[in-house]
Amino acid sequence: MPDTAVALTSAPLQATEHFDVLIVGAGISGIGGAYHLNQQCPGTSYAILETQESFGGTWLTHKYPGIRSDSDLYTFGYRFKPWTGKPIATAEEIRTYMQEVIDENDIGQHIRYRHRIDRARWSARDSRWTVEGVRTDTGEPFCLSTGFLWMCQGYYRHSEGYTPEWPGMADFKGRIVHPQTWPKDLDVTGKKVVVIGSGATAATVVPAIAEKVEHVTMLQRSPTYFIPARNANDLADQLRTLEVDETWIHEIVRRRILHDQAVFTKRSFEEPEKVREELLGGVKAYLGPDYDIAKHFTPSYRPWRQRIAFVPDGDLFRGIRAGKASVVTDEIERFTAKGILLKSGKELEADVIVTATGFHLNVLGDIQFEIDGKPLDFSQTVTYRGMMFTGVPNMAWVFGYFRASWTLRADLVGDFVCRLLKHMKDKQARKVEVALRPEDKDMPLLPWIDTENFNPGYLTRGLHLLPKRGDKREWQHTQDYWREKNEIPAIDLDDKAFVYN
């Protein structure tokens, strides 16, 4: 923790302003949450606290070449704001879309940038949270209070990515960079580049730099599934030809995509081998019959056990076929002065090594939480539908979907929070928290997510930090949008799981 946070711990500040709701984070979830408050809870006072200098979250902090969505924008976009561009969008296009949402709904006046939160304290006596932190532009401390905390800060640490420690890294004479903190002065033109990783980030960086570099190699320990296809939506294009209103197009295309995704997800469980063949067939169509698909693009796990990235227009595979990029499937023995020595004995020479090796899971923004003076350990709580936590009053968390677009759940949670706030007002309640009901007392408590179901590295590395889940749907983050889109709006806010005061 920074020195300023130590000072705050020893001498709590007095709140200078009070808001009905504080939204943490001005990314896709936070801006969406502000929209829902404006529309569903008019008159609610709120502020959005954002550490960065502007809005956007991931789409602001990630600066690596080619950064783009790996979900289609008809579902990653908000349900209330039509998307009119290509399905897979660049970071700049996504931020332009978000800027329009901010401007059209007068959200900008509520955002406070460069406000880093260090500590949040709940007081039962006052029925409010006190939030303390530092303005990173001036170094001044700030202190605000709120009746409700809406955590929209995402799930990973924006300040640094995850890079494993390999032997010999200090021996390498070139540059080692992580995509999340891509240096402004890095020029890869004419250089030999090795990108370590096989996920969506690696599949974005490789084709983005392939035309500039001497050669780029994607080095992976094991393969990943990809979906290569045209970056277009035929249904949307047909409806535009018929001059259908964009609001209608957005909703129709969303429903079609979500229907197709539901079918695909179900098939990945019920007939995984057929789905595997179809996915690999898409890769073979680009790389041809002589390429070693079995070695480089056939994962050992069934489809959807990890996220599947969309490769627009097959750009990754076109770069490989053109000879500007290649894939090596092997393990790292050590770094050398010239590059990377593999366990097979082969050495990959490089001027630049890019570690596209994932994120650090960030549990609620690395903020120190206290409940009536006692430190809060989130790993000892139980999650209510991945939105609230036992023993944690007046707080909701947005954690999106892995198998569908994050924003689908952000919209559902937005509706839930607004309904909960109105219900509290009707009951004249100042506090709400979730608690295990009598019938839940003997329920087995399990890790946040079943790793046999979904197991990306960042999640398995940080699973011990996350709340527990139960064996009932109410006490799980199910990752099932197609059921939650009906279940979350139907939650009985007077169920015994909700305790009001």
C-alpha positions as CSV (number, residue, x, y, z in Angstrom):
1,M,0.0,0.0,0.0
2,P,1.2,3.6,-0.6
3,D,2.4,5.8,2.2
4,T,-0.7,7.9,2.0
5,A,-2.9,4.8,2.7
6,V,-0.9,4.2,5.9
7,A,-1.6,7.7,7.0
8,L,-5.3,7.3,6.3
9,T,-5.4,4.1,8.4
10,S,-4.0,5.9,11.5
11,A,-6.1,9.1,11.1
12,P,-9.4,8.6,9.3
13,L,-10.6,11.7,7.5
14,Q,-14.0,13.4,7.9
15,A,-16.2,13.0,4.8
16,T,-16.5,16.2,2.9
17,E,-19.5,15.2,0.7
18,H,-22.2,12.6,0.8
19,F,-23.8,10.7,-2.2
20,D,-26.6,8.3,-2.3
21,V,-24.5,6.0,-4.5
22,L,-20.8,5.9,-5.3
23,I,-19.8,4.1,-8.5
24,V,-16.2,2.8,-8.5
25,G,-14.8,2.8,-12.0
26,A,-15.6,4.7,-15.3
27,G,-15.2,1.7,-17.5
28,I,-17.9,-0.1,-19.5
29,S,-19.7,-1.2,-16.2
30,G,-19.5,2.1,-14.4
31,I,-20.8,4.2,-17.3
32,G,-23.6,1.7,-17.8
33,G,-24.4,1.8,-14.1
34,A,-24.7,5.6,-14.2
35,Y,-27.1,5.4,-17.2
36,H,-29.3,3.0,-15.2
37,L,-29.3,5.3,-12.2
38,N,-30.3,8.2,-14.3
39,Q,-33.1,6.3,-16.0
40,Q,-34.5,4.2,-13.2
41,C,-33.7,6.2,-10.1
42,P,-34.0,9.8,-11.0
43,G,-33.1,12.2,-8.3
44,T,-30.4,9.8,-6.8
45,S,-27.2,11.7,-6.1
46,Y,-24.1,9.8,-7.3
47,A,-20.5,10.2,-8.3
48,I,-18.2,8.0,-10.3
49,L,-14.6,7.7,-8.9
50,E,-12.0,6.7,-11.5
51,T,-8.3,6.3,-10.9
52,Q,-7.3,6.9,-14.5
53,E,-7.3,10.3,-16.3
54,S,-10.3,9.4,-18.4
55,F,-13.1,6.9,-18.9
56,G,-12.8,3.6,-20.7
57,G,-11.2,1.1,-18.3
58,T,-9.5,-1.6,-20.4
59,W,-10.1,0.4,-23.6
60,L,-8.1,3.3,-22.1
61,T,-5.3,1.6,-20.2
62,H,-4.3,-1.0,-22.8
63,K,-2.2,0.6,-25.5
64,Y,-0.8,-2.5,-27.3
65,P,-0.9,-2.6,-31.1
66,G,-4.2,-3.6,-32.6
67,I,-6.2,-3.7,-29.3
68,R,-9.7,-4.7,-30.1
69,S,-12.7,-6.4,-28.5
70,D,-12.9,-10.2,-28.6
71,S,-16.7,-10.1,-28.3
72,D,-19.1,-8.7,-30.8
73,L,-20.2,-5.1,-30.0
74,Y,-23.9,-6.0,-30.6
75,T,-23.8,-7.8,-27.3
76,F,-20.7,-6.1,-25.7
77,G,-22.4,-2.8,-26.4
78,Y,-25.1,-1.6,-24.1
79,R,-28.6,-2.9,-24.7
80,F,-29.9,0.7,-24.7
81,K,-27.4,2.1,-27.2
82,P,-27.3,0.8,-30.8
83,W,-24.0,-0.3,-32.2
84,T,-23.6,0.6,-35.9
85,G,-20.0,-0.4,-36.7
86,K,-18.3,-3.7,-37.4
87,P,-18.9,-6.5,-34.8
88,I,-15.3,-6.5,-33.6
89,A,-14.2,-3.0,-32.7
90,T,-11.0,-1.2,-31.9
91,A,-10.4,0.4,-28.5
92,E,-10.8,3.8,-30.1
93,E,-14.2,2.9,-31.6
94,I,-15.4,1.5,-28.2
95,R,-14.3,4.7,-26.4
96,T,-16.1,6.8,-29.0
97,Y,-19.2,4.8,-28.4
98,M,-18.9,5.3,-24.6
99,Q,-18.3,9.0,-25.1
100,E,-21.6,9.2,-26.9
101,V,-23.3,7.5,-24.0
102,I,-21.7,9.9,-21.5
103,D,-22.7,13.0,-23.6
104,E,-26.2,11.9,-24.5
105,N,-27.0,11.2,-20.8
106,D,-25.1,14.0,-19.1
107,I,-23.0,11.6,-17.1
108,G,-19.7,13.5,-17.5
109,Q,-20.6,15.9,-14.6
110,H,-20.7,13.0,-12.2
111,I,-17.2,11.6,-13.0
112,R,-14.2,12.4,-10.9
113,Y,-11.0,11.4,-12.6
114,R,-7.6,10.6,-11.0
115,H,-9.3,9.6,-7.7
116,R,-7.6,6.5,-6.3
117,I,-9.5,4.8,-3.5
118,D,-7.4,3.3,-0.8
119,R,-9.9,2.5,1.9
120,A,-13.6,2.0,2.5
121,R,-15.1,1.8,5.9
122,W,-18.7,0.8,6.8
123,S,-20.3,2.2,9.9
124,A,-23.4,0.5,11.2
125,R,-24.1,3.5,13.4
126,D,-24.3,5.8,10.4
127,S,-25.5,3.2,7.9
128,R,-23.0,4.5,5.4
129,W,-19.6,3.9,3.7
130,T,-16.8,6.3,4.1
131,V,-14.4,6.2,1.2
132,E,-10.9,7.6,1.5
133,G,-8.2,8.0,-1.1
134,V,-5.8,10.3,-2.9
135,R,-6.1,12.5,-6.0
136,T,-3.3,11.4,-8.1
137,D,-3.0,14.7,-10.0
138,T,-2.5,16.8,-6.9
139,G,-1.6,14.4,-4.2
140,E,-4.4,15.7,-2.0
141,P,-6.4,13.2,0.1
142,F,-10.1,13.0,-0.4
143,C,-12.9,11.6,1.7
144,L,-16.5,10.9,0.6
145,S,-19.4,9.1,2.2
146,T,-22.2,7.1,0.5
147,G,-25.2,5.1,1.3
148,F,-24.4,2.5,-1.3
149,L,-21.2,1.3,-3.0
150,W,-21.4,0.0,-6.6
151,M,-18.2,-1.7,-7.5
152,C,-17.6,-1.5,-11.3
153,Q,-13.8,-1.5,-11.3
154,G,-13.4,-4.8,-13.3
155,Y,-11.5,-7.9,-12.3
156,Y,-7.8,-7.3,-12.9
157,R,-5.1,-4.9,-11.9
158,H,-4.7,-2.2,-14.5
159,S,-1.3,-1.0,-13.3
160,E,0.6,-4.2,-14.3
161,G,0.0,-7.5,-16.1
162,Y,1.1,-10.9,-15.0
163,T,4.5,-12.1,-16.2
164,P,6.0,-15.3,-14.8
165,E,9.6,-15.3,-13.6
166,W,11.7,-17.4,-16.0
167,P,15.3,-18.2,-15.4
168,G,17.8,-15.9,-17.3
169,M,15.4,-13.0,-17.9
170,A,18.1,-10.6,-16.8
171,D,20.5,-12.1,-19.4
172,F,18.3,-11.0,-22.3
173,K,19.9,-8.1,-24.2
174,G,16.7,-7.0,-25.9
175,R,13.4,-5.6,-24.4
176,I,10.8,-7.5,-22.5
177,V,7.3,-5.8,-22.5
178,H,3.9,-6.8,-21.3
179,P,1.0,-5.8,-23.6
180,Q,-0.8,-4.1,-20.7
181,T,2.0,-1.6,-20.2
182,W,3.2,-1.3,-23.8
183,P,5.9,1.4,-24.0
184,K,5.2,4.5,-26.1
185,D,8.7,4.5,-27.4
186,L,8.8,0.9,-28.6
187,D,9.3,0.5,-32.3
188,V,9.3,-3.1,-33.6
189,T,9.9,-2.2,-37.2
190,G,12.3,-4.7,-38.8
191,K,12.9,-6.5,-35.5
192,K,12.5,-10.2,-34.5
193,V,9.7,-10.4,-32.0
194,V,8.5,-13.3,-29.8
195,V,5.1,-13.1,-28.3
196,I,4.6,-15.5,-25.4
197,G,1.0,-16.5,-25.0
198,S,-1.9,-18.0,-27.0
199,G,-4.9,-16.0,-25.9
200,A,-6.9,-13.1,-27.4
201,T,-4.1,-10.6,-26.6
202,A,-1.4,-12.6,-28.4
203,A,-3.8,-13.2,-31.3
204,T,-4.3,-9.5,-31.5
205,V,-0.7,-8.3,-31.2
206,V,0.8,-10.9,-33.7
207,P,-1.2,-9.8,-36.8
208,A,-1.1,-6.1,-35.8
209,I,2.8,-6.1,-36.0
210,A,3.3,-8.8,-38.6
211,E,3.7,-6.4,-41.5
212,K,6.3,-4.2,-39.7
213,V,8.6,-6.7,-38.1
214,E,11.2,-9.0,-39.7
215,H,9.3,-11.9,-38.2
216,V,7.0,-12.5,-35.2
217,T,6.7,-15.8,-33.4
218,M,3.8,-16.7,-31.2
219,L,5.3,-19.0,-28.5
220,Q,2.7,-21.0,-26.7
221,R,2.9,-23.8,-24.1
222,S,-0.4,-25.1,-25.3
223,P,-2.9,-24.2,-28.0
224,T,-6.1,-22.2,-27.7
225,Y,-9.4,-22.3,-29.6
226,F,-10.2,-19.5,-32.0
227,I,-13.2,-18.6,-34.2
228,P,-11.9,-17.0,-37.5
229,A,-14.7,-15.3,-39.5
230,R,-15.5,-12.2,-41.4
231,N,-15.7,-9.0,-39.3
232,A,-19.3,-8.4,-40.4
233,N,-22.8,-9.3,-39.5
234,D,-24.9,-10.3,-42.5
235,L,-28.2,-9.9,-40.7
236,A,-27.3,-6.4,-39.7
237,D,-26.2,-5.5,-43.2
238,Q,-29.4,-6.9,-44.7
239,L,-31.6,-4.9,-42.3
240,R,-29.7,-1.7,-43.1
241,T,-30.2,-2.3,-46.8
242,L,-34.0,-2.4,-45.9
243,E,-33.5,0.9,-44.0
244,V,-34.7,-0.6,-40.7
245,D,-34.2,1.7,-37.7
246,E,-30.9,1.1,-36.0
247,T,-32.6,0.6,-32.6
248,W,-34.5,-2.3,-34.1
249,I,-31.4,-3.6,-35.9
250,H,-29.5,-3.6,-32.6
251,E,-32.1,-5.6,-30.7
252,I,-32.8,-8.1,-33.5
253,V,-29.1,-8.8,-34.1
254,R,-28.4,-9.0,-30.3
255,R,-31.2,-11.6,-30.0
256,R,-29.9,-13.6,-33.0
257,I,-26.3,-13.6,-31.7
258,L,-27.4,-14.6,-28.2
259,H,-29.6,-17.4,-29.6
260,D,-26.6,-18.7,-31.6
261,Q,-24.3,-18.4,-28.6
262,A,-26.7,-20.4,-26.4
263,V,-26.9,-23.2,-29.0
264,F,-23.1,-23.2,-29.4
265,T,-22.5,-23.2,-25.6
266,K,-24.9,-26.1,-25.1
267,R,-23.3,-28.1,-27.9
268,S,-19.8,-27.5,-26.4
269,F,-21.0,-29.6,-23.4
270,E,-23.2,-32.1,-25.2
271,E,-21.2,-32.8,-28.3
272,P,-17.7,-31.3,-27.6
273,E,-15.9,-33.4,-30.3
274,K,-18.2,-32.1,-33.0
275,V,-17.7,-28.6,-31.9
276,R,-13.9,-29.1,-31.7
277,E,-13.9,-30.4,-35.3
278,E,-15.9,-27.3,-36.5
279,L,-13.5,-24.9,-34.7
280,L,-10.5,-26.6,-36.1
281,G,-12.1,-26.7,-39.5
282,G,-12.2,-22.9,-39.5
283,V,-8.5,-22.7,-38.8
284,K,-7.7,-25.3,-41.5
285,A,-9.6,-23.3,-44.0
286,Y,-7.0,-20.5,-43.6
287,L,-3.8,-22.6,-43.1
288,G,-4.4,-25.4,-45.5
289,P,-4.2,-29.2,-45.2
290,D,-0.4,-29.3,-44.7
291,Y,-0.2,-27.2,-41.6
292,D,0.2,-29.0,-38.3
293,I,-3.1,-28.1,-36.8
294,A,-3.0,-31.0,-34.3
295,K,0.2,-29.6,-32.7
296,H,-0.4,-25.8,-32.8
297,F,-4.2,-25.3,-32.7
298,T,-5.8,-28.3,-31.0
299,P,-6.2,-27.7,-27.3
300,S,-6.3,-30.6,-24.8
301,Y,-9.4,-29.3,-23.2
302,R,-13.0,-29.3,-24.5
303,P,-14.3,-26.1,-26.1
304,W,-15.4,-23.3,-23.8
305,R,-13.4,-24.5,-20.8
306,Q,-11.5,-21.3,-21.5
307,R,-12.6,-18.2,-23.4
308,I,-12.7,-18.5,-27.2
309,A,-11.5,-15.5,-29.0
310,F,-12.9,-14.3,-32.3
311,V,-10.3,-13.6,-35.0
312,P,-11.7,-11.0,-37.4
313,D,-11.2,-11.9,-41.0
314,G,-8.7,-14.6,-39.9
315,D,-5.9,-12.0,-39.7
316,L,-3.8,-14.1,-37.3
317,F,-3.9,-17.1,-39.8
318,R,-3.4,-15.0,-42.8
319,G,-0.1,-13.7,-41.3
320,I,1.0,-17.2,-40.6
321,R,0.2,-18.4,-44.1
322,A,2.1,-15.4,-45.6
323,G,5.2,-16.3,-43.6
324,K,5.3,-13.1,-41.6
325,A,4.3,-14.9,-38.4
326,S,4.7,-18.4,-37.1
327,V,3.6,-20.5,-34.1
328,V,5.9,-22.5,-31.9
329,T,4.4,-24.9,-29.3
330,D,7.0,-25.7,-26.7
331,E,8.0,-24.8,-23.1
332,I,10.6,-22.2,-22.0
333,E,13.8,-23.6,-20.5
334,R,15.3,-20.2,-19.9
335,F,15.9,-16.8,-21.4
336,T,19.3,-16.2,-23.1
337,A,21.2,-13.1,-24.2
338,K,19.8,-13.6,-27.7
339,G,16.3,-14.8,-26.9
340,I,14.6,-17.9,-25.5
341,L,16.0,-21.4,-25.1
342,L,13.1,-24.0,-25.3
343,K,13.0,-27.3,-23.6
344,S,13.2,-29.0,-27.0
345,G,16.7,-27.4,-27.3
346,K,15.7,-24.9,-30.0
347,E,16.6,-21.3,-29.4
348,L,14.3,-18.5,-30.6
349,E,16.2,-15.3,-31.3
350,A,14.5,-12.1,-30.5
351,D,15.0,-8.3,-30.3
352,V,11.8,-7.9,-28.4
353,I,9.9,-10.4,-26.2
354,V,6.2,-9.7,-25.5
355,T,4.8,-11.5,-22.4
356,A,1.1,-11.8,-23.3
357,T,0.7,-14.0,-20.3
358,G,-2.4,-12.7,-18.6
359,F,-3.6,-10.5,-15.7
360,H,-3.3,-10.2,-12.0
361,L,-6.8,-10.9,-10.6
362,N,-7.9,-7.8,-8.6
363,V,-10.4,-8.4,-5.9
364,L,-12.5,-5.2,-5.6
365,G,-9.9,-2.7,-6.6
366,D,-7.2,-3.6,-4.0
367,I,-9.1,-1.4,-1.6
368,Q,-8.8,-2.0,2.2
369,F,-12.4,-2.7,3.3
370,E,-13.5,-2.5,6.9
371,I,-16.9,-3.4,8.5
372,D,-17.3,-1.6,11.8
373,G,-13.6,-1.4,12.4
374,K,-12.8,-5.0,11.4
375,P,-10.8,-5.8,8.2
376,L,-13.0,-7.5,5.6
377,D,-11.7,-10.8,4.1
378,F,-13.8,-11.4,1.0
379,S,-12.6,-14.9,0.7
380,Q,-14.5,-15.7,3.9
381,T,-17.8,-14.4,2.5
382,V,-20.3,-16.2,0.3
383,T,-21.5,-14.7,-3.0
384,Y,-25.1,-14.0,-3.7
385,R,-25.4,-14.5,-7.5
386,G,-22.0,-13.0,-8.0
387,M,-23.4,-9.5,-7.1
388,M,-23.5,-9.3,-3.3
389,F,-21.6,-10.9,-0.4
390,T,-22.7,-12.2,3.0
391,G,-22.0,-9.8,5.8
392,V,-21.1,-6.9,3.4
393,P,-23.9,-4.2,3.6
394,N,-25.0,-1.9,0.9
395,M,-22.7,-3.0,-1.8
396,A,-23.0,-4.6,-5.2
397,W,-20.3,-5.9,-7.6
398,V,-20.3,-6.1,-11.4
399,F,-18.5,-9.2,-12.6
400,G,-19.5,-10.1,-16.1
401,Y,-19.7,-13.3,-18.2
402,F,-16.9,-15.5,-19.5
403,R,-18.9,-17.2,-22.2
404,A,-20.9,-14.2,-23.2
405,S,-20.2,-10.5,-23.3
406,W,-19.4,-8.8,-20.0
407,T,-21.9,-6.0,-20.6
408,L,-24.8,-8.3,-20.7
409,R,-24.4,-8.9,-17.0
410,A,-23.5,-5.3,-16.3
411,D,-27.0,-4.3,-17.7
412,L,-28.7,-7.1,-15.6
413,V,-26.8,-6.0,-12.4
414,G,-27.8,-2.3,-13.2
415,D,-31.5,-3.3,-13.2
416,F,-31.0,-5.3,-10.0
417,V,-29.2,-2.5,-8.1
418,C,-31.8,0.1,-9.2
419,R,-34.7,-2.1,-8.1
420,L,-32.9,-2.8,-4.8
421,L,-32.4,0.9,-4.1
422,K,-36.1,1.6,-4.8
423,H,-37.1,-1.3,-2.6
424,M,-35.0,0.0,0.2
425,K,-36.6,3.4,-0.2
426,D,-40.1,1.9,-0.1
427,K,-39.2,0.0,3.1
428,Q,-37.5,3.0,4.6
429,A,-34.5,0.8,5.1
430,R,-31.0,2.3,5.4
431,K,-29.2,-1.0,5.2
432,V,-29.4,-4.2,3.2
433,E,-27.1,-7.2,3.3
434,V,-27.4,-10.8,2.2
435,A,-27.3,-13.7,4.7
436,L,-27.5,-17.5,4.4
437,R,-31.1,-18.6,5.1
438,P,-31.9,-21.3,7.6
439,E,-32.2,-23.8,4.8
440,D,-28.7,-22.8,3.6
441,K,-26.8,-23.3,6.9
442,D,-25.5,-26.8,6.0
443,M,-24.9,-26.0,2.4
444,P,-21.4,-27.0,1.2
445,L,-19.2,-24.0,0.5
446,L,-17.1,-24.3,-2.6
447,P,-14.6,-22.2,-4.6
448,W,-16.0,-19.2,-6.5
449,I,-16.2,-21.2,-9.8
450,D,-15.9,-24.8,-10.8
451,T,-12.5,-25.1,-12.5
452,E,-13.7,-28.2,-14.3
453,N,-16.2,-25.8,-15.9
454,F,-14.0,-22.8,-16.6
455,N,-10.3,-22.4,-15.7
456,P,-8.3,-19.5,-17.2
457,G,-5.0,-18.9,-15.6
458,Y,-5.8,-15.5,-14.0
459,L,-8.8,-17.0,-12.2
460,T,-7.1,-20.2,-11.0
461,R,-4.1,-18.2,-9.7
462,G,-6.4,-15.9,-7.7
463,L,-9.2,-18.2,-6.7
464,H,-8.2,-18.2,-3.1
465,L,-8.9,-14.4,-2.9
466,L,-12.5,-14.7,-4.1
467,P,-15.7,-15.3,-2.1
468,K,-17.1,-18.8,-1.7
469,R,-20.1,-20.2,-3.6
470,G,-22.8,-22.6,-2.5
471,D,-24.4,-25.5,-4.2
472,K,-27.6,-23.5,-4.9
473,R,-28.1,-21.1,-7.8
474,E,-28.7,-18.2,-5.5
475,W,-25.2,-18.6,-4.0
476,Q,-23.3,-18.9,-7.3
477,H,-22.1,-16.8,-10.2
478,T,-23.4,-19.3,-12.7
479,Q,-22.0,-17.7,-16.0
480,D,-25.4,-18.6,-17.5
481,Y,-26.7,-15.5,-19.1
482,W,-29.5,-17.4,-20.8
483,R,-31.1,-18.3,-17.4
484,E,-30.0,-15.2,-15.5
485,K,-31.7,-12.9,-18.0
486,N,-35.0,-14.3,-16.5
487,E,-33.8,-15.1,-13.0
488,I,-32.2,-11.8,-11.9
489,P,-35.3,-9.7,-12.8
490,A,-37.4,-12.1,-11.0
491,I,-35.4,-12.1,-7.7
492,D,-37.8,-11.7,-4.7
493,L,-36.2,-8.8,-2.8
494,D,-38.2,-9.9,0.3
495,D,-36.6,-13.3,0.2
496,K,-35.1,-14.4,3.5
497,A,-31.6,-14.0,1.9
498,F,-32.1,-10.2,2.1
499,V,-31.8,-8.6,5.6
500,Y,-33.0,-5.0,5.9
501,N,-32.6,-2.5,8.7
